Amino acid sequence: MSPTTVCVADVTILHIRGNPPPVFRLTDRFREDRSMAKQSKAQKDTMERVMHEFEHGELKMRGGRTVKNPKQAIAIGLQEAGASKDRSRSQNRRSLQRTKRKERRGETARAAAEGRRNDPTANPDKKTRAALYAEARRRDIPGRSKMNRDELARALGR
């Protein structure tokens, strides 16, 4: 049996009959095509993350149901990456910014499944700025609102 290849927006879906799940690869095939907009590195990274979540069964729709259709996964990836052709440039920019904020906070399915690297609760000695600020507020330390995390820790004598 020969493999079936489908190209959609810089993602190649290689599906060999009888061997699910399909394999996804980001390609540079559309670089020569002038009709498609060039994706930024942030957009590519987001598409890569979404396809990774889809391959591992972690990609969810709004209702919480798992995405099973590869075309739906690509549509979600394009929307999150801010590369949707159905939305305006400003809406796409906002979508990408929202997605990047979500990724930085570790609120993606991939981060939840693989464990958050920047998890402030992972190191019990290192409290978050919010926790330090709350303690500084209880102790009534002056100038606490303008302090960053390290300054709050110093002021509290940690």
N, C-alpha and C positions, 0 to 999 in steps of 0.2 A: 504494500500500500504506500502511496506517495503522500508526503506531508502537505497539508493545506496551509498556505501563508496568506494572512490578511494584514494589510498595512493601514493603520488609522492614526494620524497625528503623531508621528515620531515613535509609535509603539508598534512593534511587529509581533503578531500573535502567530506562533507556530504550533499547529495542532496536528498531531499524528493520530489518525483514527484508531480508536481502541486503547489509546494510552492517555487518558485524562490525568491530571488537569493540563490545560494548555500552558506552554512556556511563553513568557513575555520577555521581549528584549527591546530596549530603547535603541533606535537606529538613527543614523545621520542621513538616511535615504532622501529625505525631503529637503536637504540643504540646497540642492540645485533648483528645486521647484520655487519659482518666484511668487506663485499664488498663495503659498502658505506663509504666515508670519513666522519670523524667527523666534524661537523660545529662548528665554533668558536661563541662566544657570539655576536660579531659584525655582523657575517653572519646571525645569527638567527634574530637579531634585524632588519636587512635590509629586510630579507624575510617577517617578520611580517609587516613592514611598507608598502612594496609593495602589500601584500595581503590586507591590510587595504585600500589602495588607490583603489585597484581593486573592493573591496566590495562596496565602496562608489561612484564608477564610475569616479574616478579622475585619474586613471592610463592611460597614453597616450603612443602611439607608436611614433616613430621618426617623422612621417608625421603630428602628432597632433591629429590623430584619437583615440578615446577611445577604450581601449582593452575590448572585450566582451567575449573572450574565456578563461576559467580558466587555460587551459594548457599553453596558450600564457602568461598569467600573471605569472605562475610558472617559465616559461622559462626566462622571463624578470627578475624576482626576483633572480633566480640562477645566471644569468649573472651579475646583479648589485652587488650581494653578493660575487662574486668571487668564485663561487662554480660550475662553468660550467665544464662539463667533456670534452667539445670540445676545450677548450683553455688550453694553457700551464700554469704552476704554476705561472710564472712571470706575464703573462697577467691577470690571476685571481687576483693576489695581487694588480696589478695596478687598476683593475676594482673596487675592494673593497675600495682602498684608494680614488679613484675619487668619489665614492658614498658617503663615509664618509665626504669628503670635501664639497660635495653638501648638505648633511644633516646639517653640521655645519653652512653653510651659509644660510640655510633656503630656498633652491631652490627646494625643493620637492613639489609635489602636496599636500601632507598632511600638510606641513608647511603653504603653501599658503591658504589652505582651513580653517585651524584651527587658523591662526594668528601666526606670528612668535614671539616666546618668547624672543629671543635675538635681537629684532629689535632695532637698535640704534636710529631710528627716532621716536620710540614710546615715548621716554622721550625727550621733546624739550630742556631741560636744558643741557642734556648730549650729546655733539657733538661727532662725530666720530673722530678718530685720523687723518684721511685724511682732514676733515674740519678744525681741529685745526692746522694741519701742513700748510695748505694753508694760514691761517691767520698769522701764525708765519713767513711764507715766505714773506707775504706782509709787515710785520713789521720788517723784516730783523733781526730776533732773532738768535744769533750765537749758533751753536751746535744743531740746531733743528732736523737735520737728524738722530741723535743718540738718541733722546728722545722718550719715549713711550707716550701714551695718557695722563696719569696723569701728567707727567713731562711737557708736552706741555701746559696743562691746567694751571699748576702752573706758568709757565713762562709767560703766557698771562694774568695772574692775574684773573683767573676765580674761 
